[in-house]
Each structure stands twice: as C-alpha cells, then as structure tokens.
Amino acid sequence: MTTTPVHHLPPAYEPTAEITALIARRVPGLCLEAPFYTSEDMLAIDISEIFAKHWIFVATDAEIPEPGDYLTISVGPHSVILLRDDDEEISALHNVCRHRGARILNDPSGSVGNLVCGYHHWTYGSDGSLLHADSQPKDFDKTLFGLRKVAVQSVAGLIFICLSNAPPEDFASVATRIEPYLAPHQLRRTKVAAQVDLVEDGNWKLVMENNRECYHCDGHPELSCSLFPTYGYEPDGLPPRLRPAYDRYLAAEADLIQRCMEHDLPYQQIQELRGRATGFRIQREPMDGAGASFSPDGTPLSSKLLGELTEPTLGRLSMHWQPNAWFHVLSDHAVTFSVLPLAPNKTLLRTTWLVHEDAVEGEDYDLEDLKRVWQRTNEQDQTFVRRAQLGVTSPAYIPGPYAPNEYQVEDFCSWYIERLRVGTGMEGES
C-alpha cells in the first residue's frame, strides 16, 4: 500500500462572508440550513474543502483488473484517470494534457497501452511520464512535462484517492484498522457482477444523511427482510412495534459473535465518525432471517463464497466512510456505494456488486436476485432525497432536530462542519 506523490494544486476556493457565517453558526443537533443544500457557492466550498482535501472512495480493484484497464472519475472540475499500470499497480493521474490542457481520456472506462492525447498526440506512459511530443526544440526536457499525479491508496481491494498535495496523514492508521475486517473476503479476488449509476435529484449531503439512519426504514420493505429495522436505536428508545425485531436482533448478534470467534474474524464496532480528518465506522453486524445475505429469507445469493470463507452465516460487514461512501461486505458478495456531487441539487450514486472471481452468472448466482434489494432500496431513497431537496428549497424550511436514533446523521454533519472550519481557517470559532 503506497501513496503516490502529487503536484501542488491551485489555492482553495475562498468562502463568501455569507458562507463563513453559515458555517460559524451551525447549531449541533439541528439539520443544516438551506444554503448548505442549495447554494452554488456552498457546492464550490464542498468540492474545494471536502472532496479535494480528503480521502474519497472512487472504485474497487475489480473494476480495473488487468494492466491498461482504466476508469475516469469526475470530482467537480477535476477529471482523474485511475489506471492499472504495466507493473499491475494502480496509478491516479490528472486527465489533463501537459501541452495545452486537452482532456486525454474521454470515455468512462476502457483499456489502453500508452496514454495518447487526441489533440496533438503527446504520448504518456502508464506512470504519467511523457514519452513523445512531436516538433519540440532540441532542448525540450520531457521529464518536466509528465502528467500530474493524484494520491491513491488501495486497501483490501477498495480504492481511495485524495486530490490534495497534503493528504490527511491519518489514512494509514485507519487502513491498518479496517484491513483485518476486509481481508477474509479477499475483494481483490472478486469481479464486478453489476454496476448501476443513479443520478439523485438532491444535494450530496442529503444522500449521505439519508444513508446514515434507519428512522425511515419502513420505506424499504425489501431491505427490511434482512436488515434489522432497529439500527441506531437504543434499547430504551425502541417503539413497541420494533421490540420483536430487537429480540431477534439480540439472538442473532449472540450467534454471530460466536461464529466470528470460531472463525477468528474481527467483529467489534470501531466508530470514529467525527473529530478526525478521516472519519469512519466499521462493524460486523447480524442480519435477519437466515443471517447470510440480502435475500428475502436471508439465505446466500451466491453459492460461491468470497475468498476462502466456508461459513455463509457471517452477517454483514458494514463500513461508513466520511465523506462519500458506505459498504456492505457479506460472505457471498459485496456491495459498494460511492457518492459524488454533480450540482447543488444533483448527485451521482454509484452502486457496485462484487462476486467471487470464479462465480458464474446463472450457475452460482442470479444477477437480478443479486441486485434486487439494493436497486429497489436506492430507488426508494431517490424519492426520499428528492422530497428532502424540494423541502429545503422552500422559503418555509427551518432546520429541525435530529432524533436520538439519527445520531450518525448528526455525526456526519458535525464532521462536515469541523472539516469546513479547519479548511477555511475557522478552528476555534463557534
């Protein structure tokens, strides 16, 4: 696991006085004020201070399995080439020719040898070094005109990038702690069964907030077959209707802990969603029904288990990542979710389903069954996010209070405000 050195990026976007005031007066425990979700200036700050300065999840190793395979990732005005190079390592490069700035790769994915700019045919190696530039003077130094690099890390098959020239230094410690949870599933030995891009009609923060609570889980009938709807509740705060589900949860949790101990799998919760640059949460948690997968009865959706796992009933390894991702890794498949802002009221949600590299569609798994729960859940959440965006756009909107079981939404918003204050030099202000 290595970090690629990066070149200096332009100065950060300067916040307006109005934006600075919004950040300064945020009240803990209340939703954010409307401009956080609707303002073009706020989106520019979000890209500059959140998405360009923190480690964001962008892809999996399985999406670029062979040398020459690439993806292009758009983060606001930034276009990044994610490429498996000739040494089978992952490189990340700014998708900007060093001649006159033309975009080099224009497809979302593909396979290349060298990187050739289609404008004047400047040619770069897979490491970004300039190999050929026609009609240059004799003293032209090709070593000065390589593609600008982006910091990149692959952790147990999950790929993160940071656009800053000074990425948060705590990433290594986080990676060391999450890798033992992910390692048994061997995500580098998976393949992409499906990937679905959904453009949601809402601000990226509303998409993330929606994911961080189960207060609305009655709106997810397919997901509620396997995901306990008690998520986030304290026992003394459970409504009576959820008590039977909570009793099942306690029994399933005890069974899961016993299985994890038998198979030497880490399961304890690590939750550090605020108070640090790289906020995260990870835990192996029980599932309802048979306890193995996102199916109507909780039974496995793929007969080919991940890695060398032999026990299917391992619940779900759940991970939350600030600012833009969440993950569910099971015994039989994994699902990753990445969020990228497109506009103040538009967000890309990319969902990727991974199965064992040797799993055969139609034999080991049915693709539609594999996708069904999260495809339906994403569509339902798309409706909730659209309604929330319409609401915060109304002049009648006043930020309301979070319920106790929405504590992770509060953690997300608090982390977000913390990072804006650090990035804009407001530490210590309240």
C-alpha positions, 0 to 999 in steps of 0.5 A: 500500500503506497501513496503516490506523490502529487503536484501542488494544486491551485489555492482553495476556493475562498468562502463568501462572508455569507458562507463563513457565517453559515458555517460559524453558526451551525447549531449541533443537533439541528439539520443544516440550513438551506444554503448548505443544500442549495447554494452554488457557492456552498457546492464550490466550498464542498468540492474545494474543502471536502472532496479535494482535501480528503480521502474519497472512495472512487472504485474497487480493484475489480473494476480495473483488473488487468494492466491498461484497464482504466476508469475516469472519475469526475470530482467537480472540475477535476477529471482523474484517470485511475489506471492499472499500470504495466507493473499491475499497480494502480496509478491516479493521474490528472486527465489533463494534457501537459501541452495545452490542457486537452482532456486525454481520456474521454470515455468512462472506462476502457483499456489502453497501452500508452496514454495518447492525447487526441489533440496533438498526440503527446504520448504518456506512459502508464506512470504519467511520464511523457514519452513523445511530443512531436516538433519540440526544440532540441532542448525540450526536457520531457521529464518536466512535462509528465502528467500530474499525479493524484494520491491513491491508496488501495486497501483490501481491494477498495480504492481511495484517492485524495486530490490534495498535495497534503493528504490527511496523514491519518489514512494509514492508521485507519487502513491498518484498522479496517484491513483485518475486517476486509481481508477474509473476503479477499475483494481483490479476488472478486469481479464486478457482477453489476454496476448501476449509476443513479443520478439523485435529484438532491444535494450530496449531503442529503444522500449521505444523511439519508444513508446514515439512519434507519428512522425511515426504514419502513420505506424499504420493505425489501431491505427490511427482510434482512436488515434489522429495522432497529439500527441506531436505536437504543434499547430504551428508545425502541417503539413497541412495534420494533421490540420483536425485531430487537429480540431477534436482533439480540439472538442473532448478534449472540450467534454471530459473535460466536461464529466470528470467534470460531472463525477468528474474524474481527467483529467489534464496532470501531466508530470514529465518525467525527473529530478526525480528518478521516472519519469512519465506522466499521462493524460486523453486524447480524442480519435477519432471517437466515443471517447470510445475505440480502435475500428475502429469507436471508439465505446466500445469493451466491453459492460461491463464497468470497475468498476462502470463507466456508461459513455463509452465516457471517452477517454483514460487514458494514463500513461508513466512510466520511465523506462519500461512501458506505459498504456492505461486505457479506460472505457471498458478495459485496456491495459498494456505494460511492457518492459524488456531487454533480450540482447543488441539487444533483448527485451521482450514486454509484452502486457496485456488486462484487462476486467471487472471481470464479462465480458464474452468472446463472450457475452460482448466482442470479444477477437480478436476485443479486441486485434486487434489494439494493436497486429497489432500496436506492430507488426508494431513497431517490424519492426520499432525497428528492422530497428532502431537496424540494423541502429545503428549497422552500422559503418555509424550511427551518432546520429541525432536530435530529432524533436520538436514533439519527445520531450518525446523521448528526455525526456526519454533519458535525464532521462536515462542519469541523472539516469546513472550519479547519479548511477555511481557517475557522478552528476555534470559532463557534 
